[in-house]
């Protein structure tokens, strides 16, 4: 196993305040570092940054100390950015699993304003605590590669203006989650957003590029209304098209109602993530997803590189 060394541990007692160095820390399962304000029941429980990346940034003239980038643990020996989500790190009894690469920078920090650059948004990674324990500065960290047989990870995005305003209860999103879980998927995130194309594009990019989920399913915004721009947002982030999935759903739905011809749903690929638009109603979502769900796994295996093609062997 590849090894690294803990160079520093940093925490902050309040959000928005600078992190300070400590010599040891207690990691709590599915929570984060005991003393850190950013710990909690979410996927960004612990932030990691490579010591080599900090040293390279210092060589450009930046006067930065550990914790200035908001990082929790600084480790040498790993290029975190090059590792896939799902990579695990072991330190004493602690097990950390990478959940996101980089982060969105909504307002530039003081480092960026001084240097015109900041490495945390592109070089920092985030992890959840799979198993707790105690970490000390100087401890050895070993890396465990992603297991090929781990469950597919999925995210669900519901697009609904009325849902965001609290005027409508989202039934389609929970229906999708239920079907995914019944079929062995791990649902890592659910999002409810308004029918805004740019907002959808931002979430699709984040889920595919940073969280590296296998599958993103959207519900809503596929009709003829001027606010229905889910297909346009999906196509805008696509690297490749996968039209057969959307076509299959429309063909099947046509056997139930001719209005299925009015669906503008798309199915595409961004990097190694499959994105599929589902209808907005719970009934249509259930019919469409149950029709395609048994075949999606093979396509996701191909995207993961576990199998080489979609050809069917002759009997």
N, C-alpha and C positions, 0 to 999 in steps of 0.2 A: 504493500500500500504506500502511496505517496504521503510524505509527512511534511508538516510545517511546525512553526513555533509561535506561541502567543507572545506578541511583542507588547501589547497594551490592552487594557480593558477600560472602557469609559461609560459613564452613566450620567444622567441628569435627573434631578428630583422633580422638575417641572418641565412641561412641554414649552418649547420656545427659548429655553435657557441653554447655555453652553454646557457640553458634557465635560466632566472632569475625570481624571485617571484614578483608578483604584487598583489595588494589588490582587484582589480576589473577588469573585462574584458567585452568587448562588443562582443557578438557572432552574426555573420552575417549569415543569412539564405543561405544554400547551398554554404558556403565559409569557415567558421571557425572563429577563434578568430581574431579580427581586427588587433591586433598588432603582430601576429605571422607569421613568414616566411613560415611555413609549411601549411598555409591555402591555399585553392584553389579549383578549380572545379574537385575534385576527391573524393574517398571514405574515405580517411584517413585525414579528416579535423581537427579532435580533438583527442588527445590521452588521455586515462584515466588510472589511476593506483590506486590500493587500498592502503590506508594508512597502513592497517594491514600488507600487504606484505612488505612494506618498513620497518616497525618496526621489522618484523621478520628477514629481511636481516641485519638490524643494530645490532640485537642481536648476529649475527655471528662475529661481530667485524668490520663490514664495516662502515667507516666514510663517510656517504653520506647525502646530504641535498636535499630538494625538488628541482626538476629540473635536477638532475644529470643523471637520466635515459632518459631524453628527453621527459618526460611526460608533458602534458598541465595542467591537472586537477587531483588533488589528493583528493580522497573522502574516508571517513571511512564508514563502515557499509555494503559494498558490496564486494562479492568475484566475481569480473568481469569474471574471467576465467571460472567459472561454469555456466555462463549465456549464452543463445543462441544468435546468431546474430539475430538482429531484435528487441531486448529488447530496450525499450525507457526509457529515464531519463528526468524528468521534474524539472526545477529549475527556480522559478519566471515565466517569460514568455517563457523561453528557453525550447526547446525540442531537445534532442540528441537521435539519433538512432544508435545502435551498428552495424558496418559493417564488422568488422574483429577482430579475436581473435589472439593475438600474432603477431609476424612479423619475417621475415627472417633476420638473422644477417650475413651480407656479410663480415664485418670486425669487429673484437672484439673491444669493447670500453675500455677505461682506467680502468673502474670498473672491467671488466672481467679479464684484465691482472693482476690487484692487488689481486682480490678475487678468481679468477678462476671460476667466475659465474657472471651472470647478470640476473635480474628478468624480465626486460622489454620484451625480445623476447617471453617469455612464459606467463607472467602474465598481461602485458599491453594489452589494447584493443583500438580499434579506432572507431570513430563515425562520422556521418555527422550531420550537423545542419539542422534540419527540420524546426525549428522556432527560430528566433533570439531574443536577449534581453541582459540584463546585469546580470552578476553573481558577487557576492562578497564572499570573504573568510568568512566562518561561515554560509553561506546560507544552507537551507535544500534542499536535493535532494530526489525526490520520484521515484520509479521504476514502470514502466508499462510493464506487461508481453507481450510477442509476441502474436499478434492476429492470431488466427487459420485460419481466412478467408483471410489473406493477399495473394496477387498474388504470384505464383511461381516465384522464382528468377533463372535466367539462365545466363550462360557465354558461349561464343563462341570462339573457338581456331582454327585459320587457320594455317595449316602447309604448307609452300611453300618456297623452297630455292630461286626461282626466284622472288617471292613476296617480300621477305626480301631484295633482292638486288635491288629492284625497277624496275625489268625487266617485271613484270606482275602485272596487276591490280587485286586485290582480288574481285571477284564477288560473290563467294560462301558464304563468311562470311556475307556480307550485305543481301544476300538472306535469310539466316537462321534467321538473326535478324528480318527481315520484317515478316517472317512467324510466328515467336515466338510472336511478338507484336500483330499481327492480332488475335492470339489465347489467348491473355490476359496475357502473360508472361512479367515480368520485366527483361529486359536484363541489368545486372549490370556491365558487363565487356566484352570487345572484345580484343583478343590478336592475333597478327601475329608473328609467329616464324618460324625459319628454321626447316627442317626435321631432328631434333636432338632428339633422344629418351630421353636422360637424361633431356634435357630442358623441353620436354613435361611432363615428370614425375613430375618435380618440380612444374610446373604450375597446374597440376591436383591435387597434394597434397595440394597446397596452396588454390585453389578454394574450395576443399572439406573440408579441415580441418580448415582453417582460416576464409574463407569467408562463408563457410557453404551454398553454393548455392544448390538449389534443383536439377538443371540439368546442365550438361556440354555437349555441342555438339562440336565435332571436325570435321574438313573438310580437306581432303587431307591425303596422305601417307598411303593408304590402299591397294595399288596394289603390283606388283611383283618387282618393282625396288629395288635395294639394299638400297636406301635411304628411302624407304617406311617402316618406323618402328612404325607408329602410333599404330597398334594393339599390338605390343610388349610392348610399353610404357604404354598402357592402361591396359593390363593384369598385368604388374608389380606393379601397385598401387591398384589393385582390392582386396577387402575383400571378395566379392561374385560375381558369374557370373549371368548375366541375358541374356542368349543367345537367347531367343525367339525373342527379338527385332531385332537383327542383322539378324537372320534367316528369319524373316518376310519380312524385306527389300529386302533381296536377292531373296526370292521367288517371291515377287511382281515385282522386276526389271527383273527377268527372263522372265516375260510375255512381256517385252519391248525389251530386248536384251539378247541373250545367254551369252554375255560377263560378265553379272552380276555374273556368277559363279566364276569369277576371283577375286571378292572382298574378302578381308580378314578382313573386318570390325568386330569389337567386341562391345559388350554392357555389362557393368559391374556396380557394386555398390561399392562405397567406403564410409564407414560410412553411412550417410543418403543422399548421393549424387548419382544420376544416371548419368553415363557417356556413351555416345553413339557416335560411329564413323560413320560419314557420308562420302559419296564419295567426290571427289575433284572438279568435274565439277558442274557449276551452275545448269544445266539441271537435272543431276542425284540427286543433293542435293534437288531440289524442288520436284521431283517425290518421293524420299524416305521419306523426312520429312513430306510432306503432307499426305502420306499414314499412318504414325504411330502417328502423333501428336494428333489425337483425343483420343487415348487410353493411352497416357503417363500420363495424369493427375491422373488417378486412381492409377497407380503405385506410383506416387509421393505422393499422399494422404496417401498411406500405409506406405511409408518411413517416413512421418511426424507423423504418428500415429493417423491420423484423421479417418481412417477406418481400420478394422482389417485384411481383407484378400481380395484376388482377385476372390473369388468364385462368380459365377453368380447365382442369385436366380431363381428357376424355375417359369415359368409363371403360 
